[in-house]
């Protein structure tokens, strides 16, 4: 089950949601490769599915 957390002084309904940046996704894909041995394609497919 996906879990998203953040800290904000704003209320839940006042937060503007934006997609993650490419740089963030690349960092996450690198981590998935390091931890699970996933290749770039598998990591990117996983991240797109979130």
N, C-alpha and C positions, 0 to 999 in steps of 0.2 A: 504494500500500500504506500503510495507516494506521501511524503511528509515534507511540508514546506513551513519554515519558521522565519520570523524576522522580528525585530524590535522596532517599535515606532510609537511616537507620542500621538499619532493619529488613530482614529478608530478604524475598525476593519473595513467599513464601507467607504472610507475616505482615501484609502491607499490606491494609487494608480499602479496597475499591474503591467509590466513590460516583459517581453521575452529576454532571456539571458543573452549577453553579448557573445560574439564569436570567440573572443579571447577566453571568456569564462568556459565555454563549451570545450575549447581545445585543452584547457587545463584539466577539466573533469575527464576528458577522454584519455589524457596522458595518465592520470591517476588510475583509471580503470585498467589501462594496460599494465601499469606497474603492479597493481594489487592482484588482478585476476588473470593477467597474461593475455588480455583481449587485444586483437589487432585493431587498427584504427576504424575499419569499416564496422566491426561489431560494436565498438564503443559508440560510434556516431549513431548507429541504428538504435541502440538502447536509449541514448539521450534524446533522440527525436521522438521516441515513444512515450516520453514522460509528459 
